[in-house]
Amino acid sequence: MTVAESLAYASTVRPFPGQALSGDSTLVRELEQGLFVAIVDVLGHGPEAHELTVTIDAYLARYACFDLAGLVVRLHDHLRGSRGAAVGLCAIDPASGSLEYTGIGNTAIRRFGSVESRLV
């Protein structure tokens, strides 16, 4: 059984009312150590926000890792001069039961189950 098969997860994003594209996204990548999860909320709405979301998703998909603090610093450097974004990064290690989260801005991740928590 893979890591992803051992955990149930879901996410949803939708465009701002009146817009066709969203500046928000979520990303889940299976890594050797567990799951990498990202939440992205680009400043603003519409096509310009969506364009930066695509850039961020591609960067995170390429460099997903469990060094969350290092990754968020590198992402910040990569986005310097852009419109900016709130980003939450999460590493889930099912073997140890640990969940680590770091975020910049208004992102949150929730864990449901026998113990529920919300990390902001």
Secondary structure by P-SEA (a helix, b strand, c coil): ccccccccccccccccccccccccbbbbbbccccbbbbbbbcccccaaaaaaaaaaaaaaaaccccaaaaaaaaaaaaaccccbbbbbbbbbbccccbbbbbbccbbbbbbbccbbbbcc
